[in-house]
Amino acid sequence: MTVTPAIRRRAVQAARGELPFDLLLTETRVVDMATGEIRHADVGIVGALIASVHPRGARSDARETHALNGAYLSPGLMDTHVHLESSHLPPARYAEIVLAQGTTAVFWDPHELANVLGVPGVRYAIDASRNLPLQVMVAAPSSVPSTPGLEMSGADFAGEEMSTLLAWPEVRGVAEVMDMHGVLHGSDRMLEILQAGLESGKLIEGHARGLSGADLQAYLAAGVTSDHELTSAQDALEKLRAGLTLEIRGSHPYLLPDIVAALKTLPHLSSQITVCTDDVPPDILLEKGGIVALLNLLIEHGLPATDALRFATLNASLRLQRPDLGLIAAGRRADLVVFDSLEKLRARRVYVAGKMIADNGALLAPVADDGAVQAPRNTLQLPPLRDDDFAMRIGAIRHGTARLRHIRGARFTQWGEVDVEIRDGKVQVPDGFSLIWVQHRHGRHAAEPQIALLEGWGELRGAIATSYSHDAHNLVVLGRDARQMALAANQLIASSGGMALAQHGRITAHVAMPIAGMLSDLPAPELARQFRELRERSGDIADWEPPYRVFKAIEGTCLACNAGPHLTDLGLTDGSTRRIVDPVIHCRETPADTQHNKTTGEPDNGRQYR
C-alpha cells in the first residue's frame, strides 16, 4: 500500500490528537529495537503508517481498537537473503506461509529462475510478487551461471544484463556474487557486474565461502558488502571484523551454537548482523517455519530474544536500505507481529500496512494471485532416455581396466582415485560407490550426458533424480543401476521437472514441478505432504549421515563454484583451479584371449592409454 501525502498528513494530525486513529493497539509491550527495552505502550495507526507510540491509556480515540492484553509487539520480521524457488512455491503461495509466521519482508535472489530463463526469469519473479502483502525486494542475479566455463545454464549474465536489471526500480541490488575466483582474479565478466552494481548505488551481496585473510580483504575491496556463507564461528567473526554484514542463515543449523557463543564474547552486537533463510523446502517451511524458526534456534542457543529480533528487524532494515521498516516508531510502516512470549516465538497476530492479516498462525484471507502473470513452463528440453544412457564408458574400450578420478564426499568434496574394471564397454561400479549423472536441459548445447563415480554416498539402492540443482539446474541423477536411473529421469522429463525416486523398477515418490522445472502448482499443504514423503522415502535409497550427507545435499551436489570436484553438464570440474578435468588417469584394454591383433594376427596382451 502506497503512503500518500494525504495519509501522512492525517497521521500527523492523529499524532497531535486532532483526528482519531484508524486503529489503536492497546495494552502492548513494545519490543524497542533501538534501545533493547520492553516498553509498555499503545500504538496508533493511520492507513499503512504508525502515527504514534505513546503511554498506555493516553488515547482512546480510534475507529477500531485491538487490546493485546500485555502481548509483545515487534516489527515485522525480515529475511535478508532468500531463494523463494527452494520452497518450490510461486510467490503468492510462499507469501501465505511466511506472512502467517510474522515475516513481512524478504530480499529475493531469483537466480534459480534466472539460470533457467535468463532476464525473463527475473521479470517473472518481479511480476509474480507485485502487489503482494509480503514486501518482496528483488536482487539482480550475478551468478548466471555461477561458474562460467565450468557449466552452462539457460542464460549468461554479464555487465549488460546487470545494467538492464539494476535500472528496474523493483531491483534493489546485485545478488550474491558466487564467482569468487572471477572477483579475485579480475575476470572481465565480474568486473563488469561489480561495476554495474557500484554505479547503481545499490547493494552488492556476497558469497564468500571459505575466503579468509588476503582473499577475504580483496573480495571486500571489489565492492561486496555481505555474506551468508558462514562455515564456522571463527569465520563469522573474521567476516564481521572485516566489515561484511553477516546474514546468519537457518539452512545450516549445526553452526548456530558456536556462532551464538562467539557473538556473545563481543563487547557489543553490531548493527551489521542480520538473519536469512537462504533455502527452505516446503515441508520444513510449513511445519517449522522460516525466519521465525531460525530466531527460535538462536534464542534456544542462548541469544537474548531482543537481540535475535533486532537482527531480523532494525538491522535488516538498515541492511536493505528500508528506513520505513524495522522499528515501531511514528512514520514507519505498520508491519507488526504480536508474540505471547519471547521465550518461544510464535506469531499470534500479524499486521501488514495497518491491517490485521493473520490470527493464531493462519491468514484471515488467501493471498490474491495475479492471474495475468503467465508462469514459465516446458523448460526440460530433453527426449526420453534409455537405460544405456546411464552407462559409464571409457572411450571405445570394450574390456580392460582404468584408474579414474572421482568425487569424494557430499558437501565438502575432495578428489579421489580408484581402479575399475571395464566389461562390455561399461565401467563396473566398485563396491561402496555410486554414480552421478548430469545432462544439460536448456537446449543451449548438445553435449552428451556427463557421468562420474561418487564415493561417500554409499551404495545407492535405487535412483534419485532432480531438475532443481543449484545453480545451473540441469537434470541430475544419482544411483548405481542404469534402469532405475533412467526410470527416475524419464519421470521428470514427462512431468516437466521436479524430483523423483525409483527403486525395484518403479517410481516410489515424485513431486512434479512444471513451472521452470522448479515450482509446483499444488496447494502448499499438498506440496509439503508430497515433498515430505519423497524425503522420507529417499531413506530407502540412501543412508543419510548428517550434517553433510543429507537429502538437501542432492540439490547442491553440482555447485561448481565451490572448492573441490563437482560434475556439471560440461564434465568433471575442479572448483579450486576452475578447470574441467579428465577423469581418466590411465586405462588398459585387455581383449579376450581368443581375440587377436587385427594387424599382426598375434594374441593381444593389452593396450595402455593415458
N, C-alpha and C positions, 0 to 999 in steps of 0.2 A: 504494500500500500504506500503510495506516494504521500509524503508530508507536504501539503500545500501551504502557501503563505497564510491562508485563512485559518487552517488548523493550528499552525504555530501561533498565530495571533490569539486565537481562542485559548490556547494553552497558557499563554502569558496572562490573559485575563483571569483564567481559572485559578492560576497560582496565586494571584492577588486577592482572590475571593470575590471578584466582580462577576463571575459566571460559575455555575456548578460544573463539577467534573462529569465526564461521561461515565466513568467507572471509578469507584473508590475501593481499594483493597485495605481492609482494616485488620487490626489485631495481628499484624505480621511481625516476624523477627527478620529484619533485613540483613542479609549477609553482605557487609560492606567490603567490596573488593579493593577499595582504595586504602582502607585502614586495617582491614582484617578483623574489625569489630562485628559483633552481632548486636544490632540496634533495634529497639522497639520503635516501630514507626508505622505510619499509614502512607499509602501511595495513591496519589490521584492521577488519573489518566484522561487525556483528551485525544480522541481519534487514535492514531498509532503512537502517540507521544506520552512519555511520562511528563506530567506537568508539575508535580510537586511531591517531595518526600518530606513529611512533616511529623511532628509528635503525635502519638496516638490520641485520638479523640479530639484533635484540634479542629477538624472539619467533619461535617456530616452531609453537606450539600452535594448530592450526586444523583444522576439519573438512575444509577444502579450501584449497589453496594454488595461486595463479597467479603464476608467475615472469614478470616483464615484461622482463627482460633489458636494463635500462637505458633503457627507453622512457619518454617523458614522460607524466605523468598530470595531467590537467586536470579541473576540474569540468565537468559537462555544460554545453553551450552553450545560451544563452537568446536568444530573439527577442522584443524588447520591443514590436514593433508589426507585426502581420501580418493580412492578409485571406486566410484559407485558401481562400476562394472563387476567388481568382485562379489557384490550381493546378487548378481545375475538378475536384477530387477530394473525396469525402466524407472526414471527419476520420480515420477508421481507415486509409484508403489513403494519405492525406497523412502520417500518423504513420509508416508503414512506411518512407517515403523519408527523412524528416529524421532519424529515430532512428538509422538506419544511418550517417548523416553526422556524428553526435555532438550533434545538437540534442535536448535532453531537456525543454525547457520553452518555451512560446510564450504571448504575450499576444494573443489573437484578438479583433479588432473585426469582428463578423459583420454589419456594416452593409449589405453587399451582400444577404445573405439577408433582413435586416430591411426593406430597401427594397422587396422583393417581397412578403414575407409578414407584416410587422409583428411584433408581440410573439411570435407562434408561431414566427417565423423564429429568434429568439434562443433560444427554448426548444428548437427542433430542434438548434441549434448546441451547446447545453449537453448535451442528452441523447445526441447522437451522439458526443460526445467524452468522455463519462463512462467512467471505469474503463480508459482507455487507458494504456499505459505512458508515453506522452507527457503531461507535465504541461500541460494546456490551461487557461489562465486566460482568462475571457471578459470583455469590456468591454460596457457598455450603449451601443448606438449613439445618438449625439446628432444624426446627420445623416440623418434620415429625414423628408423628403428633405433633401439637402444645402443647397438654396436654396429655401425655401418662397416661393411666389408666382411663381417662375420656372419651376417644373417640378412634375409630380405623379408620385410613385412609387406603390407599393402600400399605403402607410400614411402616417400623420403622427404623429410623436412630439413630445410637449411634456412639461411637468412631471409630469403624472400618470403617463405611461408610464415616464418615467425613475425616478420614485419606486418604481414597481412593480418594475422591473428591478433597481434598486440594493438592494432588500430581499432579493433572492435571494442566498444565500451564495456561489454559484458566480461571481457578477458582482463584479469587483474594482475597477471604476471606470467613469468616463464616457469613452467612446471619442472619438476625435479630433473636436474642435469645429471643423467646417468653415465654419459660418456666421459668419465673421469680421465681416462687416458688421453682423449682428444683435448680436454681442457689443459692438462698438464704439459702436453707436447705440442700445443698450438696448432691443432688441425684447423684448416680454413673453415670447415663447416661449423665447428664450435665457436671460433672467433666471431663468425657472422651471427650466430644465435645469441651469444652473450652480448655482442654489441647492440643488437636489436633490442634486447631487454634493457640494457643500460640507457639507451637513447629514449626508451618509452617512459622511463622513470618509475616503472612498475617493479614488483617483487621478482626475485630470482631464487627459486627453490633449489636446494641441493640434494645430492645422493652421494654422501662422502663415505661410503662403506669401506672400512679398512684404511682410510687415509690418516696419516699421523706425521708429526714432525714437519719437515720442509714441504712435503707434498700437500699436507693439510693447509699450511700457510699459503702455498701457491694457489690452491683451489679457491681460498677466500679472496686472494688478490685478483682473481679473474672476475670477481663480482658476485659470487654466490653468497647467500646470507642465511641459509637454514639447513638443517639436516635431520632426517628421521631414521637414518640407517645406523642406529646405535648398536654396538656389539658387546659392550661391557660398561661397567660403572666408570672405569678409568677413561674409556673412550668418550663417554658423555662429558666428563669433567674437562678433558682436553679440548673438546669442541666448544664447550661453553666458555672456557678461558680464552680460546682463540677468537671468540666474538660471534659465533654462529648462534642463531636461535635454535634451541632444541625443540624437536617435536617428538616427545616421548610417545611411543606407539603401543597400542594394545595387542597387536598381532604377534608380539614376542614376549608373552607374559613371564617367561622364565628369567628375564633380565631385570624385572621390576624390583625385587627385593634389594638387590645390590645397588641399583640406581637410586632408590629412595634413601638407603643408608648413606650413600655418598653425598647426596644433596643436603642431607641433614648435618653434614660436617661443615658446610659453608657458613660464613658469617651472616649472609642473608640470601634469600631466594630471588634470583634475578627476574626481571620482567621478561627476559628472553627465554623463558621456559614455558612451552605450550604442550598440548597433547593432540594426538591424532589417532585415527584407527587404521589408516593405510588400506588394509584389505580385510573385510569380514564377510564370510559366506552367509547365505540367507538363513540357515537354521540357527547359527550362533547369534546373528544379528537379532532375530526374532525372539529367541529364548533367553539369551543372556544380556544382549544389548550392545550398543556401540560405545560411544564416549562414556556413557554413564557406567558401563561395566568396567572400563579402564579406571575411572575415578574411584570406584569402589575397591579395586585392587590396590591402588595407591594408598588409600585410607587403611585398608587391611594390613598393608606392609609398614604402617607407621607414619604416613604423611598426614599432618593435620588437614581436616576436611576443608577448612578455609583456604589453605594453600592449594589443594587439589582443584577446588572450584575456581580459584583465581587463574590457574593455568588454562582452564577451559573457557574463561570469560574475558576478564580485563586484559590479560596477557595476550590472548588470542586476538582480541580486537586491535590491540596495538600492532601485532604482527601483520594482520591482514588489512591494516590501514582503514579500519571501520570505526571512526570515533563516535558513531551513532549507536554502537553496540557495546556490550561488555560491562556495563555499570548500571546500577539502579540509581539514577540521578535525573533531575529535571533536564529536558531537552534530548534525552536518549530515547531510542525506540523501545516501546513497551513489549519486548520479547522476554518473558519471565517464566520461571519454573518454580513450583511450590513443592517443598520436601517436608515430610513429617519429622524426619530425623536426619542428622548429619553423620550418624554412625554407619548407616546403610542407606545410600541414596536411592530413592525410588520416587519418580515423578508422580505426585498426587494430582496436580493440575498443571497445565501448560497454557500460557497466553502468548499469542502472536499478534503483533500490531494492535495490542489493546483488546483483543477478543479472546475469550477462553475457547480453545480448540480441542483440549483433551482433558479427561477426568478419569482418575483411577486407572491410568495406563491405557486408556482407549480413546481414540479420536471420537469427537462428537458427530462428525460427518466425514464421509470419504473425501479424499483429495481429488478434485476435478482433474481429469486428464485431457489435454488439448488434442482432440481427435483429428485436427487438421495436420498434425505433425506425422509424417509417414516414417515408420520405423524401417531401418535398412535390413533387408532380408536377402537370402540366397547368396551368401558370401563364401560358401565352400565350393570352389570351382574344381571339383575332382570327380573323375569317373569311379565306378565301383572297383574295388581292389580284389586281387586274388591272393590265395594263401602264399603263392610263390613270391609275391612282392615283399614278403616279410622274412625271406631267407637272406642270411648274411653270406656274401661271396667275396673271394679274393681274386679279382681279375677273372681269368679263364681257367684257373686251376680246378681240376676235377678231383684229384686225390692228393693229399700231402699234409704238410704241417706249416704252421706260421706262428710267428711271435707278434702279438698285437698290443698296441697301446689301448688302454681303456679308461673308463671313468670310475673312480672310487669315491664313495660317499654320497650323501643326499644333499645337504645344504652347503657345506664347505667341502668342495670336491677336490680331489687330488688325482695325479696321474698314477696309473698302474700298468704293469706289463704281464702278459700271460701267454703261455703256449697253447695252441689249439690244434685240433685235428680237422682236416677238410675231407669230407666224404661226398661223393656225387655232386661236387661243386658247391657244397654248403658247409659253412663253419659249424662245427658241433659245439653248442654252448656248454662250457665247462660246468662242472658241479659248483654250486654256490653262486653262479652268475645268472643274470637275466639280460634282456635286450632292451635298448631304447631305440625308437624308430621315429623319424621326423620327415614329413612331406610338406613342401610349400603348398599353400592352399589359396593364394591370392591371384593366381594367373599371371604373375609378372615374370616368371621364368619357367622353363620346362625341365628343370633338373630332376634326376631320378631321386627316389627316396634315399635318405641317409640313415645308416644304422650303425650302432656301436654296442660294445659289451659294457655291462653295468655291474659293478661289484659294490656290495654294501647294502643292497636292497633284498638280499636273499634270493631264493628260487621262487619266482612269482608263480602262483598256482592258477593261472588264467591270464587275462589281459585287462589293462586299464587304458582307456583312450580319452583324450580331451582335445577340443578345439580352442579351449581357453588356456593359453600357455604363454606366460609373460616372456617377452613383451611383443614378440612378432606374431604370436597367436596362429602359428601353423599347426597342422594336425600332428599330435604326438601320441604314440602308443608305447606302453611298457608291457613286457611279457616274456615268455620263453617259447611258447608254442605258436607257430605261424597261423594255425587255424583259428585259435582264439583271438589272436591279434587282428586278423582280417575281419572276423565277425564283429568285434568292437568298433573298428574303424568304419566299416560299412554301415553300422547303425547310425553313426554320427553323420556320414555323408547323406543318408536317407532323411535325417531329421534337420538338416542344415546347421548342424553343430550341437555342442553340448558336451556331456560326459557320459561314458558307458563302461560297464563291466561285462566281461564274458568269461564263462567257466563251464567246462563239461559240454561244450558245443551249443550253449545258449546264452542269451543276454540275461544277466541276473539283476541288473539295475541300470536305469537310463534316465537322464534328465535332458530333455530337449531344450536347446537354446537357439531358436531360429533367428533372433534379432542379432545380426552381425556375428553369429556363431558364439555369442556370449551372454545374451539376455533372454529371459523367458517371458512368455505371455501369461503364465499361470498366476493366479492369485497368490500372494505372498505365503499364506499358511500352507497351501498345497505344494508350492515350490520348496518350502522349507522341509515339508514331510518327505518329498522325493529325494531332496539332497541329503537329508539325514539318513535315509535308507541306503542311498548309494555309499555314503561314508561308512556306515556300519557294515554293509556287505563287502566293502573293499578289504575288510579284515579277513575275509575268506581267501583272498588272493595274496595279500602281503602281510608280513608280520611287522607291525609298526613298532618303532622304538623311539619314543620321544626323547629329547625335544626336536631332533633333526629329521629322522626318518618317520615322517608323519604324512597323513593324507594330503595336507596342504602343499607338501613339497613337490607333488606331481605338477602343480601349476607353475612352479618356478624352476624346474629342473633344467630348462633350456636357456636360462638367463646368461647369455654370453658376455654381458658386461661385467660379471663377477669374476674374480680370480679363479684360476683352475680350469679344468677341461669341461666343456659342455657341448652337446650335439645340437646343431641347428640345421636348417634346410640346405645350408651350403657345405656342411661337413662337420668333422670333429674340430672344435676350436679351442684355443688357449686364451682365456681372458686376461692372463698376465702379460703375454707377449703380443696379443692381438694378431695371431696368425691362425690360419687353417692348417691342421696337422695331419699328415698321412698316418693313419693308424697302423700301417704295416711296417714293422721294423725289419723283418726278413721273412721269407717263406720258401718252402721247398716242395716241389711237385714230385710225387712218387707214384708213377703209374703201376698198375697191376703187373705181376711177374710175367704174365703171358703177353703183355703189351711190349712191342719192340719199337726202337727208334726208327722213325719213318725214313731217315736218311741213310743210316748205316745198316739197319736190319738187326743190330745187336740189342740185347736187353738194355733198357734204360734204367740206370740206378738212381735217377732223380736229377732235377734241375733246381738250382737255387736262384732266388730273386731278392733284390733289396730295393 
